[in-house]
Amino acid sequence: MDILGSRIILRPADYATTLAFYRDGLGLAIAREYPGGTVFFAGQSLVEVAGHGRAEDAPEGFSGAIWLQVRDVADAATELALRGVAIDRAPRREPWGLIEMWVRDPDGVPIVLVEIPPEHPIRRDSRPAPK
């Protein structure tokens, strides 16, 4: 199977409120709009806010989180606070070495903003050294 693309699709209770949160609160750039939805750029991924809402038989809640890498999580915290976005958990270094801050969208979807410190293994080249 070849995966050619991916995105996170959200079906919010209130389209306008959620659209404003991702566009104005988080400041995500719009990739495209279509009748009934908006797709945002989110690094190497896309976040789609669908205007048609969730189906009556859709599973309840959202058991995952949206992971957004930022250059400087402290700067992101300041920017979001100035935009009126409530911060659930202030930035802190986790035991696994990443610096994380948590917010939620209007439907309660968890969003983790992550800064990867320069010394973190994610930033290291794990390929064997050339011979």
DRENFI-983655 format. One record per residue (C-alpha): residue in one letter; y, x, z. Coordinates in steps of 0.001 Angstrom, whole numbers, plus 524288, in hexadecimal, padded with zeros to 5 digits. Layout:
<atom><residuo>a</residuo><north>Y</north><east>X</east><up>Z</up></atom>
...
END
This chain:
<atom><residuo>m</residuo><north>80000</north><east>80000</east><up>80000</up></atom>
<atom><residuo>d</residuo><north>80D77</north><east>8052E</east><up>7FC50</up></atom>
<atom><residuo>i</residuo><north>81892</north><east>800D3</east><up>80516</up></atom>
<atom><residuo>l</residuo><north>8248D</north><east>80049</east><up>7FC5C</up></atom>
<atom><residuo>g</residuo><north>82E8C</north><east>7FB8D</east><up>80634</up></atom>
<atom><residuo>s</residuo><north>8302E</north><east>7F553</east><up>81373</up></atom>
<atom><residuo>r</residuo><north>839C3</north><east>7EDA8</east><up>81B70</up></atom>
<atom><residuo>i</residuo><north>83AC2</north><east>7E642</east><up>82823</up></atom>
<atom><residuo>i</residuo><north>83CF5</north><east>7D7B3</east><up>825F8</up></atom>
<atom><residuo>l</residuo><north>8437B</north><east>7CFF3</east><up>830BB</up></atom>
<atom><residuo>r</residuo><north>843EA</north><east>7C114</east><up>830D2</up></atom>
<atom><residuo>p</residuo><north>84E59</north><east>7BE41</east><up>83AFD</up></atom>
<atom><residuo>a</residuo><north>85144</north><east>7B19B</east><up>84212</up></atom>
<atom><residuo>d</residuo><north>85F9A</north><east>7B2C1</east><up>83DE3</up></atom>
<atom><residuo>y</residuo><north>86174</north><east>7B9C1</east><up>830EC</up></atom>
<atom><residuo>a</residuo><north>87043</north><east>7BB5D</east><up>831EE</up></atom>
<atom><residuo>t</residuo><north>86FBA</north><east>7C129</east><up>83FAC</up></atom>
<atom><residuo>t</residuo><north>864D0</north><east>7CAA5</east><up>83C3E</up></atom>
<atom><residuo>l</residuo><north>86B55</north><east>7CE58</east><up>82F5F</up></atom>
<atom><residuo>a</residuo><north>877E6</north><east>7D187</east><up>836B1</up></atom>
<atom><residuo>f</residuo><north>87060</north><east>7D98E</east><up>840C3</up></atom>
<atom><residuo>y</residuo><north>869DD</north><east>7E266</east><up>836B5</up></atom>
<atom><residuo>r</residuo><north>875CA</north><east>7E321</east><up>82DC0</up></atom>
<atom><residuo>d</residuo><north>880F4</north><east>7E3D4</east><up>83794</up></atom>
<atom><residuo>g</residuo><north>87A63</north><east>7E76C</east><up>84479</up></atom>
<atom><residuo>l</residuo><north>8711E</north><east>7F206</east><up>83FC1</up></atom>
<atom><residuo>g</residuo><north>8795A</north><east>7F4E5</east><up>833AE</up></atom>
<atom><residuo>l</residuo><north>86DE5</north><east>7F533</east><up>82A18</up></atom>
<atom><residuo>a</residuo><north>871CD</north><east>7F5CF</east><up>81BC1</up></atom>
<atom><residuo>i</residuo><north>86D77</north><east>7EABB</east><up>812E9</up></atom>
<atom><residuo>a</residuo><north>86355</north><east>7EEB0</east><up>808C5</up></atom>
<atom><residuo>r</residuo><north>86384</north><east>7E177</east><up>8021F</up></atom>
<atom><residuo>e</residuo><north>865BB</north><east>7D314</east><up>80477</up></atom>
<atom><residuo>y</residuo><north>85E2E</north><east>7C7B3</east><up>7FEC5</up></atom>
<atom><residuo>p</residuo><north>85EE3</north><east>7B8F9</east><up>80071</up></atom>
<atom><residuo>g</residuo><north>85A00</north><east>7B760</east><up>80E43</up></atom>
<atom><residuo>g</residuo><north>859E9</north><east>7C547</east><up>81333</up></atom>
<atom><residuo>t</residuo><north>85FAA</north><east>7D2D0</east><up>81480</up></atom>
<atom><residuo>v</residuo><north>858CB</north><east>7DFF4</east><up>813C6</up></atom>
<atom><residuo>f</residuo><north>85E8D</north><east>7EB88</east><up>81B0F</up></atom>
<atom><residuo>f</residuo><north>85C8E</north><east>7FA17</east><up>8197D</up></atom>
<atom><residuo>a</residuo><north>8567B</north><east>80018</east><up>825AE</up></atom>
<atom><residuo>g</residuo><north>8541F</north><east>80E70</east><up>822DC</up></atom>
<atom><residuo>q</residuo><north>847CF</north><east>80F82</east><up>81AA9</up></atom>
<atom><residuo>s</residuo><north>84485</north><east>8013F</east><up>81CE8</up></atom>
<atom><residuo>l</residuo><north>84A86</north><east>7F3E5</east><up>81B09</up></atom>
<atom><residuo>v</residuo><north>84D17</north><east>7E8CE</east><up>82498</up></atom>
<atom><residuo>e</residuo><north>84D61</north><east>7DB4C</east><up>81E7B</up></atom>
<atom><residuo>v</residuo><north>8539C</north><east>7CFC5</east><up>82588</up></atom>
<atom><residuo>a</residuo><north>84DDC</north><east>7C391</east><up>81F43</up></atom>
<atom><residuo>g</residuo><north>85620</north><east>7B751</east><up>81F90</up></atom>
<atom><residuo>h</residuo><north>84AC1</north><east>7ADC1</east><up>81EF5</up></atom>
<atom><residuo>g</residuo><north>846C2</north><east>7AFAC</east><up>82D2E</up></atom>
<atom><residuo>r</residuo><north>8392A</north><east>7B0BA</east><up>832D1</up></atom>
<atom><residuo>a</residuo><north>82E12</north><east>7A7AA</east><up>82F29</up></atom>
<atom><residuo>e</residuo><north>82992</north><east>79DE7</east><up>83959</up></atom>
<atom><residuo>d</residuo><north>81C16</north><east>7A42D</east><up>839D7</up></atom>
<atom><residuo>a</residuo><north>82123</north><east>7B244</east><up>83A53</up></atom>
<atom><residuo>p</residuo><north>81CBE</north><east>7BAB1</east><up>845D3</up></atom>
<atom><residuo>e</residuo><north>82619</north><east>7BA6E</east><up>85151</up></atom>
<atom><residuo>g</residuo><north>82E8A</north><east>7C60C</east><up>854E2</up></atom>
<atom><residuo>f</residuo><north>82EFE</north><east>7D3AF</east><up>84F55</up></atom>
<atom><residuo>s</residuo><north>82596</north><east>7DD4C</east><up>85578</up></atom>
<atom><residuo>g</residuo><north>82B32</north><east>7E993</east><up>84F3F</up></atom>
<atom><residuo>a</residuo><north>83875</north><east>7EFFE</east><up>84E64</up></atom>
<atom><residuo>i</residuo><north>84193</north><east>7F499</east><up>843BC</up></atom>
<atom><residuo>w</residuo><north>842ED</north><east>8037A</east><up>84486</up></atom>
<atom><residuo>l</residuo><north>84FC3</north><east>808D4</east><up>83F37</up></atom>
<atom><residuo>q</residuo><north>8524B</north><east>81779</east><up>83F5D</up></atom>
<atom><residuo>v</residuo><north>8607B</north><east>81B78</east><up>84176</up></atom>
<atom><residuo>r</residuo><north>8670D</north><east>828D3</east><up>8419A</up></atom>
<atom><residuo>d</residuo><north>86CE0</north><east>8274A</east><up>84F2F</up></atom>
<atom><residuo>v</residuo><north>8685A</north><east>81C52</east><up>85809</up></atom>
<atom><residuo>a</residuo><north>873EF</north><east>81E06</east><up>8615E</up></atom>
<atom><residuo>d</residuo><north>87D50</north><east>81BF7</east><up>8560A</up></atom>
<atom><residuo>a</residuo><north>87549</north><east>81026</east><up>851CC</up></atom>
<atom><residuo>a</residuo><north>87625</north><east>80A8D</east><up>85F9B</up></atom>
<atom><residuo>t</residuo><north>884EE</north><east>80BC8</east><up>85F87</up></atom>
<atom><residuo>e</residuo><north>88602</north><east>805D1</east><up>851FA</up></atom>
<atom><residuo>l</residuo><north>87D44</north><east>7FA4A</east><up>8556F</up></atom>
<atom><residuo>a</residuo><north>88461</north><east>7F7CB</east><up>86245</up></atom>
<atom><residuo>l</residuo><north>89155</north><east>7F776</east><up>85AF4</up></atom>
<atom><residuo>r</residuo><north>88B61</north><east>7ED62</east><up>851B8</up></atom>
<atom><residuo>g</residuo><north>8870D</north><east>7E502</east><up>85D3C</up></atom>
<atom><residuo>v</residuo><north>87870</north><east>7E7AE</east><up>85BFE</up></atom>
<atom><residuo>a</residuo><north>871B6</north><east>7E6D1</east><up>8692F</up></atom>
<atom><residuo>i</residuo><north>869B6</north><east>7F2D9</east><up>86C7A</up></atom>
<atom><residuo>d</residuo><north>85CF2</north><east>7EFA9</east><up>87382</up></atom>
<atom><residuo>r</residuo><north>85A39</north><east>7FDB4</east><up>8774F</up></atom>
<atom><residuo>a</residuo><north>863AB</north><east>8091E</east><up>87685</up></atom>
<atom><residuo>p</residuo><north>85FA6</north><east>81584</east><up>86F4B</up></atom>
<atom><residuo>r</residuo><north>855EB</north><east>81E1C</east><up>87668</up></atom>
<atom><residuo>r</residuo><north>84C20</north><east>828A9</east><up>87313</up></atom>
<atom><residuo>e</residuo><north>83E49</north><east>82371</east><up>87305</up></atom>
<atom><residuo>p</residuo><north>8325F</north><east>82B30</east><up>877B7</up></atom>
<atom><residuo>w</residuo><north>82E94</north><east>82CED</east><up>86950</up></atom>
<atom><residuo>g</residuo><north>83B7C</north><east>833F6</east><up>866EB</up></atom>
<atom><residuo>l</residuo><north>8433E</north><east>829E7</east><up>85F21</up></atom>
<atom><residuo>i</residuo><north>85040</north><east>82481</east><up>863D6</up></atom>
<atom><residuo>e</residuo><north>84F8A</north><east>815AD</east><up>86334</up></atom>
<atom><residuo>m</residuo><north>85898</north><east>80A31</east><up>8656E</up></atom>
<atom><residuo>w</residuo><north>8547B</north><east>7FBE9</east><up>864B8</up></atom>
<atom><residuo>v</residuo><north>85B97</north><east>7EFC3</east><up>85FE1</up></atom>
<atom><residuo>r</residuo><north>856E4</north><east>7E24A</east><up>85B5D</up></atom>
<atom><residuo>d</residuo><north>85ACB</north><east>7D9C8</east><up>85001</up></atom>
<atom><residuo>p</residuo><north>85EE9</north><east>7CB91</east><up>85249</up></atom>
<atom><residuo>d</residuo><north>8509F</north><east>7C709</east><up>851D8</up></atom>
<atom><residuo>g</residuo><north>84C7D</north><east>7D156</east><up>85BBE</up></atom>
<atom><residuo>v</residuo><north>84648</north><east>7DABA</east><up>851FA</up></atom>
<atom><residuo>p</residuo><north>84640</north><east>7E81D</east><up>85895</up></atom>
<atom><residuo>i</residuo><north>84D79</north><east>7F2EA</east><up>85160</up></atom>
<atom><residuo>v</residuo><north>84BD6</north><east>800F6</east><up>855B1</up></atom>
<atom><residuo>l</residuo><north>85613</north><east>80AAC</east><up>8512F</up></atom>
<atom><residuo>v</residuo><north>85069</north><east>81854</east><up>85155</up></atom>
<atom><residuo>e</residuo><north>85639</north><east>825F5</east><up>850D8</up></atom>
<atom><residuo>i</residuo><north>84CAB</north><east>830D6</east><up>84DD2</up></atom>
<atom><residuo>p</residuo><north>8510C</north><east>83D49</east><up>854D2</up></atom>
<atom><residuo>p</residuo><north>850CD</north><east>849E1</east><up>84CC1</up></atom>
<atom><residuo>e</residuo><north>8458D</north><east>84F9A</east><up>854C3</up></atom>
<atom><residuo>h</residuo><north>83CC4</north><east>84394</east><up>85356</up></atom>
<atom><residuo>p</residuo><north>82FAD</north><east>84570</east><up>84C2A</up></atom>
<atom><residuo>i</residuo><north>8336D</north><east>83AED</east><up>84231</up></atom>
<atom><residuo>r</residuo><north>83D8D</north><east>8447E</east><up>83D0D</up></atom>
<atom><residuo>r</residuo><north>833F9</north><east>84FD8</east><up>83BD8</up></atom>
<atom><residuo>d</residuo><north>82CE1</north><east>85330</east><up>82F59</up></atom>
<atom><residuo>s</residuo><north>81E97</north><east>850D8</east><up>832AF</up></atom>
<atom><residuo>r</residuo><north>81964</north><east>856AE</east><up>82616</up></atom>
<atom><residuo>p</residuo><north>811E0</north><east>86373</east><up>8274F</up></atom>
<atom><residuo>a</residuo><north>819D7</north><east>86FAB</east><up>82489</up></atom>
<atom><residuo>p</residuo><north>81844</north><east>874A5</east><up>81681</up></atom>
<atom><residuo>k</residuo><north>80F3C</north><east>88033</east><up>814D6</up></atom>
END
